C-alpha cells in the first residue's frame, strides 16, 4: 500500500484522515479581502472548524487531502509555518497605532522582523512576540525572541517559552533603536542556529549554554 503524501502546507489531524492548514497572516493583520476569501473557501469546501490560534492566525481544520491544493489556490494566501524548523510567526499587539498605552510601533517592527527572518533555517521552531509597551501584550517574555517598547527605546528578550516547561526570557539589551533590534535578533538567531541542537527550543538552548555565552557572542 502506498503511503499518502501530506499535501503542501497541511497538517495531518488526529483522525489520520483529515488535515488542517494555517494561512500566513503577518502580525495578525488580515485584510478585508483575506476574510472574504476565507469565508468563500469555508463555504465552498464545507470546512467544519475555523480556529483562531495563539499566534494570531486562523487555522482551517477538517479537510481531505485531495482538496488542499484547491483551497490554497482559492485563498490566495501563503501557508503559515506550523511544523517546520524555522520562524513560525511574529505576534504583535496594536502598539502606538491605536492603543493609548502604546509607546512603540509594534505592528511596524513586527512586520519588519517577520519579513527579515522568514525562511531562515533554525534548529527548532521559533516564535517572536513584539509589544508596544511594558505591559507586553505581545507575550514578549515567553516567546523565543521578545521585544517591547519603553519611552527610551526597545528592550530585546531571548529564550522565553510558554509550553510544558515555561521559561521567562532573559533581557539582552534595553533602550535600543529599531535598527539595533533587528540586527541584534539576527546575531542571536545566527548564534542559536550555529550552536543549537535539532529541535532544541531557545529556552532549553539557553539553559544549556548559558545566557552570558549568548551575550558575549552577540553584544
PEVENUR-V977306 format. One record per residue. N is the residue number from 0. OMEGA is omega in radians with two decimals (999 if undefined). Layout:
# PEVENUR-V977306
N:OMEGA ; N:OMEGA
This chain:
# PEVENUR-V977306
0:-3.12 ; 1:3.13 ; 2:-3.11 ; 3:3.14 ; 4:3.13 ; 5:3.12 ; 6:-3.14 ; 7:3.09 ; 8:-3.10 ; 9:-3.12 ; 10:3.14 ; 11:-3.09 ; 12:-3.03 ; 13:-3.11 ; 14:3.13 ; 15:-3.11 ; 16:-3.10 ; 17:-3.03 ; 18:3.00 ; 19:3.01 ; 20:-3.13 ; 21:3.09 ; 22:3.12 ; 23:3.08 ; 24:-3.05 ; 25:-3.10 ; 26:3.07 ; 27:-3.10 ; 28:3.12 ; 29:3.12 ; 30:3.07 ; 31:3.12 ; 32:3.07 ; 33:-3.10 ; 34:3.09 ; 35:3.14 ; 36:3.11 ; 37:-3.14 ; 38:3.13 ; 39:-3.13 ; 40:3.14 ; 41:3.14 ; 42:-3.08 ; 43:-3.05 ; 44:3.09 ; 45:-3.11 ; 46:-2.97 ; 47:-3.04 ; 48:2.97 ; 49:-3.03 ; 50:2.99 ; 51:-3.06 ; 52:3.11 ; 53:3.14 ; 54:3.11 ; 55:3.12 ; 56:3.07 ; 57:3.04 ; 58:3.03 ; 59:-2.91 ; 60:2.97 ; 61:-3.09 ; 62:3.04 ; 63:-3.06 ; 64:-2.99 ; 65:-3.14 ; 66:-3.03 ; 67:-3.13 ; 68:3.12 ; 69:3.12 ; 70:3.11 ; 71:3.12 ; 72:-3.11 ; 73:3.13 ; 74:-3.08 ; 75:3.12 ; 76:3.09 ; 77:3.05 ; 78:3.00 ; 79:-3.13 ; 80:-3.11 ; 81:3.14 ; 82:-3.06 ; 83:3.14 ; 84:-3.05 ; 85:3.03 ; 86:3.12 ; 87:3.13 ; 88:2.94 ; 89:3.05 ; 90:-3.10 ; 91:3.05 ; 92:-3.13 ; 93:3.10 ; 94:-3.05 ; 95:3.06 ; 96:-3.11 ; 97:-3.02 ; 98:-3.10 ; 99:3.12 ; 100:-3.05 ; 101:3.07 ; 102:3.13 ; 103:-3.12 ; 104:-3.09 ; 105:3.12 ; 106:3.13 ; 107:-3.14 ; 108:3.12 ; 109:3.11 ; 110:3.12 ; 111:3.14 ; 112:-3.11 ; 113:3.13 ; 114:-3.07 ; 115:-3.00 ; 116:3.13 ; 117:3.10 ; 118:3.12 ; 119:3.13 ; 120:-3.06 ; 121:-3.13 ; 122:-3.11 ; 123:3.09 ; 124:-3.13 ; 125:3.08 ; 126:-3.07 ; 127:3.11 ; 128:-3.11 ; 129:-3.10 ; 130:-3.10 ; 131:3.09 ; 132:-3.10 ; 133:3.02 ; 134:3.02 ; 135:3.07 ; 136:3.03 ; 137:3.09 ; 138:-2.99 ; 139:-3.08 ; 140:-3.13 ; 141:3.01 ; 142:-3.14 ; 143:3.01 ; 144:3.12 ; 145:3.09 ; 146:3.01 ; 147:-3.04 ; 148:2.91 ; 149:-3.06 ; 150:-3.10 ; 151:3.14 ; 152:-3.05 ; 153:3.01 ; 154:-3.13 ; 155:-3.09 ; 156:-3.13 ; 157:2.99 ; 158:3.11 ; 159:3.14 ; 160:3.14 ; 161:-3.05 ; 162:-3.01 ; 163:3.05 ; 164:-3.05 ; 165:3.11 ; 166:3.02 ; 167:-3.09 ; 168:3.13 ; 169:3.07 ; 170:-3.13 ; 171:-3.09 ; 172:3.13 ; 173:3.05 ; 174:3.13 ; 175:-3.11 ; 176:3.13 ; 177:3.13 ; 178:3.13 ; 179:3.11 ; 180:-3.09 ; 181:3.13 ; 182:-3.12 ; 183:3.07 ; 184:3.11 ; 185:-3.14 ; 186:3.12 ; 187:-3.11 ; 188:3.07 ; 189:3.10 ; 190:3.10 ; 191:3.14 ; 192:-3.10 ; 193:-2.99 ; 194:-3.14 ; 195:3.07 ; 196:-3.11 ; 197:3.13 ; 198:3.06 ; 199:-3.14 ; 200:-3.05 ; 201:3.14 ; 202:3.13 ; 203:3.09 ; 204:-3.14 ; 205:3.08 ; 206:-3.10 ; 207:-3.03 ; 208:-3.13 ; 209:-3.11 ; 210:-3.12 ; 211:3.09 ; 212:3.10 ; 213:-3.13 ; 214:-3.14 ; 215:-3.08 ; 216:-2.98 ; 217:-3.09 ; 218:999
